[in-house]
């Protein structure tokens, strides 16, 4: 139970960023870390609903991974 408390505290204590900002930062850096993935996932799931615009942005990240334009770091 302590582990879950710490995990959720870590995710929610980060400043909220929009999906657009997170995706732009990931794409411009050319790499995505596990922490970037967790931040993006928690931001999307915080709403409980994903809109078409956010879905397109996330697909953009996947496209960059598939084409080798984005490297996964610390996986």
N, C-alpha and C positions, 0 to 999 in steps of 0.2 A: 504494500500500500504506500509506503514511503516513496518507492521508486516512481509510482504513477503520479504522486503529488509533485515530486520534483520535475518529472517530465512535462507535465502540463504547465507548471509554473514557468519553466524555461521557454516553452513555445508561446505562451500568452504574454510573457513579460517583454518580448521584443516589440519594438514600435510597429504599429500597423502600417503596412505599405500596400498600395494597390497592386493588383496582378500586373498591370502595365509596367509599373516601376520595376518590379522584380524581374519580369521577363526581359525588359530592356537592358537591365544590368547584366543578366546572365548572358544574353546574346552579344552584348558589346564586349564582354570579357572573353568570350569564346570558350568558357568552361562553366561547368555546374558541379558544385560540391554537394555532398549529402546534406549539409546545412542549408544550402540554397533550395534543395528539393523539399526539405522539411518546412522551410518558410513559405514556399509557394503552396505546398499542400495545405498547411494550416490556414493560410490566408483564404484559399478557395473554400475550404470546409467550414470556416468560421461563419460564413453566410448561411450555410445549409442549402444553398442553391447556386448553381453556376449558370451564368448567362451566356448567350452566344458569343459575345465579344471576348469574354474570358476564355471560353473554349477555343476560340481561334488563336488567341495568344499562346495558350498551352500547346496547341497543335504546332505552332511555329517553333517552339522549343523542340518538340519531337522531330520535326522536319530537319532541324539543324543537327540533331544527334544522328539521324539516319544518313544524312549526307556527309557526315564527318566534319562539319563546320563547328561543332560544339563537342568538347571533350568532357567526359565525366571524371571528376577528380575525387579521390578519397572514398571510392566505392569498395 
